[in-house]
Amino acid sequence: MISDRLFFVQTHKIALLPIALLFGYLVSWAKPNWFLPFTIIGYWLSNVLGIVMMQMGAMDMFLTEEKRNLKRDLLLGLGGSTVYTVVVGLLVYFHILEIPAFLLNP
């Protein structure tokens, strides 16, 4: 259980947050006050990509004979990532998770 949590935290620190921050930074060149919204969008997009990639890998491992449905897999990935992002957003809104100061004042 602890190793699962550690993997989750490490994955977000190493992969998802830097991708989201880079996305927000690149968009903020056009308009500086778009940094935080596009960091959130970049985080959501990186979650969608990660979940879809995990689903594809799981389908390859466990359902080799069954015909895969790409549209269904993409919709499940999009739905799962959206629910996950909404949950994280609610945790931030209710101050259970704090936003780092460097994200609020770029």
C-alpha positions, 0 to 999 in steps of 0.5 A: 500500500505504501509503495503504491502511494509512493509510485503515485506521488513519484509519477506525478512529480516526475512526469505529469506535473512537469508536463503540465507546467511546461504546457502552462508555461508555453501558453503563458508566453501568449498571455501571462494570466493563462498560466494556471488555467492551461497548467490545469488543462495540461495536467488533465491532458497528461492524465488522459494520455496516461490512462489511455496508454494504461488501458491499451497495455492492459487490453494487450495483456488480458484481451488478446483474442477479443476485438478491441474497441478503440472508441470505447477505450478512448471514452473510458480514458477521457471519462476516468481522467475527467472524474479524476481531475474534478476530484483533484479540483474539489480537493483544492477548492475545499483546501484539502490540497494546497496549490503551491505558491509558485503556481499562483504567482508565476 
